[in-house]
Amino acid sequence: MAKILTINEAPRTTPPEGFALWRLGFRPFYLLASSFAALSVLLWAAQLLGLAPHAWLAGPVWHAHEMLFGFTLALIVGFLFTAGRNWSDQPTPTGPLLAGFAALWLAGRVLVLTPFSIAAAVVNVAFPLAAAIALAIPFWRARSKRNYFFVGLLMLMAGAQALVHLGQLGVVALPAWAGLQVGLDVVLFMLAVMGGRVIPMFTNNGIPGTQARRLPWLEKLALGGALALLAADALRLDGLAMAMLAGVTGATHLARLALWQPWRTLRTPLVWVLHLGYAWVPVHLALRALAALGLFAPNLAVHALTLGAIGVIGIGMMTRTARGHTGRPLKADASEVACYLLVAFAAVIRVLLPLLFPLDYLATVIASALLWSAGFGLYALRYWPVLSRPRLDGRPG
């Protein structure tokens, strides 16, 4: 009788040959997201040092736009195109269609560096709209109602991105940061939803004896608070009311994380990286509350979400889902742990050290950028052969 492989055993057959980059959404978009994360942050550091010209979008706006609508959106679409197939048992984009999505995303990254501002706006808004349609079709066919809201969130991302471009073009009398903040709030809600779905499950599956739990009333409070923040930012609420909303929401997310028993994950990097990333969510919300009271600069809260939560959860999910969907053991190796630590320290240097010590701003930004780029660059190099070759077990995907 043939031996049945357990989840932590690598197949013993010779790996299949061939080029598999367009077989499932995570493959091209994880590779694009990691490569772009490494290169674009180095470009931003070069701009700060006066070594590179600024793009059509003014320096800080370009950096924020590309981290949110470039890097983060690529991660989200890659994950949703992959998970959406499992959730609906229906096909999501593959082959030439998936390559077309990657080309559309790449065109957006190039166009924001050129003077073709209207073309940049159209292409960048088109990408999340097209991704929303591509997800809506399998969800509708499967009547997967619990996932319909992801389609709506991608459309909100398109709307937030449109606000950024329309503001820069002078069509609307709103600053670009208004659209960026709405986009950040949408991503925060996505992280809260997907974190609640997968982190307790991965924790219980990966660490025997762990009892990560979810309380329905606490889940509603945590997700409801994230939605309330989105509404508050759309209405441009500030001051004490925003501080209270962000503070209470942060407390619910901290309680949620405690129920997932993060202290039991310390010997399992593939799991602790997700807990560490999620821990940045209450940090982000606490800093938002303090910033609303005028006690800290708002950019610390923004970077707690982007470098901390998005970056650390992102690198963790990219390794775990890529391993799982290419038939590899669910165990992080030394290079992957190095990726986790590099990205995690990038967030610490950018957010926490300035809170504790009077450090030079430019020095902390450059140091953080170098660590971030090293972490995601290492992932791209390490995972190019993984993402471009067929699954080890010969299964499709």
Summary of the structure (lengths in Angstrom):
residues: 397
radius of gyration: 20.4
end to end distance: 26.5
largest distance: 70.6
contacts: 1367
relative contact order: 0.12
helix: 75%
strand: 0%
